[in-house]
Amino acid sequence: MRSNAIWYVVILLAIIIGMLLYTEDIATTLGVAFIFVLIWIYAAYYNKKIKNEEWVGTIESIKDETIQQDEDNYQTYTYAHIRLSNGKKKKLNHQPGWQVGDRIEKKKGETAYRKIE
């Protein structure tokens, strides 16, 4: 955890020095640094939230969804719709080898989920 914080501080300092040399404007440099810090705080919060989740569920359906990227470009994504043991539903990116009826598990302290054999 501390090594991650050290890397973020090193990157932040590199951004500040680079922006200061490029723009020679302290206000712009501090603005960019502030945005970087906000993104860092959000990422840390989101990562902590994901790691604190724990659930087990069963795949109810696997569906393709087409999303329009721009005027002529469409992208198709495959999602697994999962019914959790507490009755709630969750939509995850489909992983190779997943089929309807498979059980998926997310353990506390981990960021990934896996199929239960």
C-alpha positions as CSV (number, residue, x, y, z in Angstrom):
1,M,0.0,0.0,0.0
2,R,2.8,2.4,0.9
3,S,4.7,1.6,-2.3
4,N,1.6,2.5,-4.3
5,A,1.4,5.8,-2.5
6,I,5.0,6.5,-3.2
7,W,4.5,5.8,-6.9
8,Y,1.5,8.2,-7.0
9,V,3.6,10.9,-5.3
10,V,6.5,10.4,-7.7
11,I,4.1,10.5,-10.7
12,L,2.4,13.6,-9.3
13,L,5.7,15.4,-8.9
14,A,6.7,14.4,-12.4
15,I,3.4,15.8,-13.7
16,I,3.9,19.1,-11.7
17,I,7.5,19.5,-12.9
18,G,6.6,18.6,-16.5
19,M,3.6,21.0,-16.6
20,L,5.6,23.8,-15.0
21,L,8.3,23.4,-17.6
22,Y,5.9,23.2,-20.4
23,T,3.4,26.0,-19.5
24,E,5.5,28.1,-17.1
25,D,2.2,28.9,-15.5
26,I,1.7,27.8,-11.8
27,A,-2.1,28.1,-11.9
28,T,-2.4,25.6,-14.8
29,T,0.1,23.3,-13.1
30,L,-1.7,23.3,-9.8
31,G,-5.0,22.8,-11.7
32,V,-3.7,19.7,-13.4
33,A,-2.2,18.4,-10.1
34,F,-5.6,18.9,-8.4
35,I,-7.4,16.9,-11.1
36,F,-4.7,14.2,-10.7
37,V,-5.3,14.1,-6.9
38,L,-9.1,13.9,-7.4
39,I,-8.7,10.9,-9.8
40,W,-6.3,9.2,-7.3
41,I,-8.8,9.6,-4.4
42,Y,-11.7,8.3,-6.5
43,A,-9.6,5.3,-7.7
44,A,-8.6,4.5,-4.1
45,Y,-12.2,4.7,-2.9
46,Y,-13.5,2.6,-5.8
47,N,-10.8,-0.1,-5.3
48,K,-11.6,-0.3,-1.6
49,K,-15.3,-0.6,-2.3
50,I,-14.7,-3.4,-4.8
51,K,-12.3,-5.3,-2.4
52,N,-14.9,-5.1,0.4
53,E,-17.6,-6.9,-1.7
54,E,-18.2,-10.6,-1.1
55,W,-20.9,-12.6,-3.0
56,V,-21.8,-15.8,-4.7
57,G,-24.3,-16.0,-7.6
58,T,-25.6,-18.1,-10.5
59,I,-25.6,-17.1,-14.1
60,E,-29.2,-16.7,-15.3
61,S,-28.5,-15.5,-18.8
62,I,-25.8,-14.4,-21.2
63,K,-26.7,-11.6,-23.5
64,D,-25.1,-9.5,-26.2
65,E,-25.6,-5.7,-26.1
66,T,-24.7,-3.5,-29.0
67,I,-23.6,0.1,-28.2
68,Q,-23.2,2.8,-30.7
69,Q,-19.7,4.3,-30.4
70,D,-20.2,7.0,-33.0
71,E,-22.2,7.6,-36.2
72,D,-21.2,4.5,-38.1
73,N,-19.4,2.4,-35.4
74,Y,-21.2,-0.1,-33.3
75,Q,-19.5,-2.3,-30.6
76,T,-21.1,-5.5,-29.2
77,Y,-20.4,-6.6,-25.6
78,T,-21.4,-9.9,-24.0
79,Y,-22.7,-9.7,-20.4
80,A,-23.5,-12.4,-17.9
81,H,-26.6,-11.6,-15.8
82,I,-26.1,-13.1,-12.4
83,R,-28.6,-13.7,-9.6
84,L,-26.8,-13.3,-6.2
85,S,-27.5,-15.5,-3.2
86,N,-29.2,-12.5,-1.5
87,G,-31.7,-12.2,-4.4
88,K,-30.0,-9.1,-6.1
89,K,-28.9,-9.1,-9.7
90,K,-25.5,-8.2,-11.1
91,K,-24.3,-7.7,-14.7
92,L,-20.7,-8.7,-15.4
93,N,-18.5,-8.9,-18.5
94,H,-18.8,-12.4,-19.8
95,Q,-15.7,-14.5,-19.4
96,P,-14.7,-17.4,-21.7
97,G,-16.1,-20.7,-20.5
98,W,-19.0,-19.3,-18.6
99,Q,-22.4,-20.9,-19.2
100,V,-25.9,-20.4,-17.9
101,G,-26.2,-22.2,-14.5
102,D,-22.5,-21.7,-13.6
103,R,-21.8,-20.3,-10.1
104,I,-19.6,-17.2,-9.8
105,E,-17.9,-16.1,-6.6
106,K,-16.3,-12.8,-5.5
107,K,-14.2,-13.1,-2.3
108,K,-13.6,-10.2,0.1
109,G,-10.2,-8.7,-0.3
110,E,-9.9,-9.6,-4.0
111,T,-10.7,-7.5,-7.0
112,A,-11.5,-10.4,-9.4
113,Y,-14.4,-12.9,-9.5
114,R,-14.2,-16.5,-10.6
115,K,-16.2,-19.5,-11.6
116,I,-16.8,-22.1,-8.8
117,E,-16.0,-25.6,-10.0
